[in-house]
């Protein structure tokens, strides 16, 4: 699931709680849901605190394979982006 629909499905307090768990603000989570690049740390925290509903590779689609090399080749991982 992408972050934007997940946040939209949550009540305001749920978004605030998720933001607190991820050491950020609800506003920053909203910005990230609209395409602002998030830090690798935030991507990993989102994956953890959403129970895998939001995957870190979805938050960093262009460089996840460089940051988390251990995920490359995992059965559910997306293809590694091809350099242009």
ZIKASUL-V162043 format. One record per residue. N is the residue number from 1. BURIAL is I if it has 16 or more other C-alpha atoms within 10 Angstrom, else O. Layout:
n = <N N>
burial = <BURIAL BURIAL>
//
This chain:
n = <1 2 3 4 5 6 7 8 9 10 11 12 13 14 15 16 17 18 19 20 21 22 23 24 25 26 27 28 29 30 31 32 33 34 35 36 37 38 39 40 41 42 43 44 45 46 47 48 49 50 51 52 53 54 55 56 57 58 59 60 61 62 63 64 65 66 67 68 69 70 71 72 73 74 75 76 77 78 79 80 81 82 83 84>
burial = <O O I I O O I O O O O O O O I I I I I O O I O O I I O O I I O I I O O O O I O I O I I I I I I I O O O O O I I I I I I I O O O I I O O O O O O O O O O O O O O O O O O O>
//
